[in-house]
Amino acid sequence: MADPYLKRLLWFLLVGTRGGENRSRVLNLLKSSPFNANQISETLRLDYKTVQHHLKVLRQHNLIVSTENGYGSTFSLSPFLNSQIELFNEIWGKLERGEQIERPRRLHI
């Protein structure tokens, strides 16, 4: 069964906030394999500082984990997100198809 907290969190972080599209792209990339911030920046053609910001937000919400702190850290999806990856895939699919998406209800974090 889908975790209702995770569902609201993903909708909030990926749809209801500025930067959600880039966070979605980062998570989608990390589904395939671990990457460091520089590799993410180059692959997604995003500014390095922007990537660092999104990684920080995703880590704060336990959606990704890193091998270490500092330069060269590799990031991957957290076990928490991996266990419910179908929720992310559902949201990602809607974003990719450009479907009309309602803003999520307020989430108290």
Secondary structure, DSSP 8 states (H G I E B T S, - for coil): ---HHHHHHHHHHHTSSTTHHHHHHHHHHHTTS-EEHHHHHHHHT--HHHHHHHHHHHHHTTSEEESSSSTT-EEEE-HHHHTTHHHHHHHHHHHHHT-----------
